[in-house]
Amino acid sequence: SKCEAVFKAVVSTQSTGEVAVWLLTVTNSSTAPISDVSLQITSKSKVKLSAPSSTNLSPFSPICPSSPIQQVLLTSDDTSSINYTLKFDSEVKSGTANLI
């Protein structure tokens, strides 16, 4: 089973200062469904993580792609590093990805 995370970032300015807005998108490239997907963020800077759009991913299908799991992460513009843990379960195995 393979779980893959794709991250895209857009920086926007609010009246209170610079805020980085991250759209976190998790997709499944495995033929097995993935469930109980959770993303945990740790940072020395102030961060805010929205609720995920779902916690389950359908098996990969090139004909009918499933919807990804999406979350929005807000960070201060001076955030230099973010640690995250992505946890999931599948029919094949359970896994945790710790990335810095």
N, C-alpha and C positions, 0 to 999 in steps of 0.2 A: 504494500500500500504506500502511496506517495501523497503527501500533503504539501501543497506549495503555497507560499504567501507572496503576493505581489503588492508593492507599495508605491503610491504616487503622492507627491507633495505639491501643494500650492501655498504660497505665502500671501496673506492679505493683511491690510492695515485696518485697525479699528481705532475709534476716537481715543481709547485709553492707551494706545501704543501698538507696537508690532506684535502680531500673533501668528504663529505658523499653524496652518490648517492642513492636517494629513487625512487623506482618504485611504483607509486600510482595507484591502480587498483580499479575501482568502478564497481560493478556488481548489477544486479537486481534480487531479489528473489520474486518479486511480479508478479501476473498474469496480471497486467496492464502495459502498456508501460510508460517509464519515459522520459521526455524531458527537455530541457534547464538546463542540469546539469552543474554546474560551481563550481569550487573549488577556494577559495581565501585563501592565506597564509599570515600571519603576524608573524614577528619575529624581535627581537632586533638585531639578527645577519644578515649577508648578505645571501640572498637566491635568487635562480633563478628557476622559474617554466616554463616548456615548455608548448606549446600549447597542448590541449587535442586531443586524437585520434578521438573523436566524442563528441557530446553533447546530444545524444539520446541513450536510452537503450531499446531494445525489451523486451516484456514480458518474464518471466521465462518459459522455456520449458525443462523438463528433457531429452527429446528425441533429441532435437536440440538446444544446448545451444547457446545463442547469444554472440557476441563479447563484451568484457568489454571495458570500457573507461579507457585509460591509459595515465598517465602523468609522466614526470621525474622531480624530484625536486632535485636541488643541494644546499647543505648547507655547511658552514664551519664546520670543525670538532669540534669546540668548542661550537656549537649551543646546548644549554641546553634545550630549549623548543620552540615549534612551535605551534601557534594557527592557526586553519583553520576553515573555514566555507564551508560547502557543501550545495548548494542550488539546488532544483529540482522541477519540476512540474509533476504531473501524473493525470490520469483521476479521481482518487479517491481523491487526495488532493495535496496541495503544501507543501513543507517542507524545513526546514533549520536545519542542524546539526552543532552546534558549539562545537568543541572539543578542549581540551588543551593537 
